């Protein structure tokens, strides 16, 4: 009955909030050279604490990591939010060393119509598979069982095969340090909707920006 196409969804509003936050603190950092007022510093440390980030550092370092997390983290969609849908099924690599979580991800993606490569519990097996199978998106845990990290694997996947990477991790500090290697971050514990949102959003976006 009503045309709601111009109304912002909860996901749109969350993205707008992140954009405003980044403009605000980017400006404050530039204006003060990182020497924030006590009130701004308390607010920044409070945001960092939400993500369990180390606040015993310079404001510039803390903001760098907070910014990396909030700009890449997938928002938690409301129950009535309409998620973006990929134009066609995607080939998704799953790299997760928790066997139960890996099985759940595989089932979730398969039921959503995507093709799954894996799951793999270490970087070596995943990298070998990437040489054999075209992969659109990789869901990577950061801490893996073979000593290599998801961040190392992300560098190989993006550099050699142009695979788009989503970090799925509870290690926020590591995700923040290596945020430049992924296009999205889904924090543990996550929901199936968050995973599908991240995959669908990257699929709907098409090729990664230059």
Secondary structure, 3 states (H helix, E strand, C coil): CCCCCCCCCHHHHHHHHHHHHHHHHHHHHHHHCCCCCHHHHHHHHHHHHHCCCCCCCCHHHHHHHHHHHHHHECCCCCCCCCCCCCCCCCEEEEECCCHHHHHHHHHHHHHCCCEEEEEECCHHHHHHHHCCCCCCEEEECCECCCCCEHHHHHHHHHHHHCCEEEEEECCHHHHHHCHHHCCEEEECCCCHHHHHHHHHHHHHHCCCCC
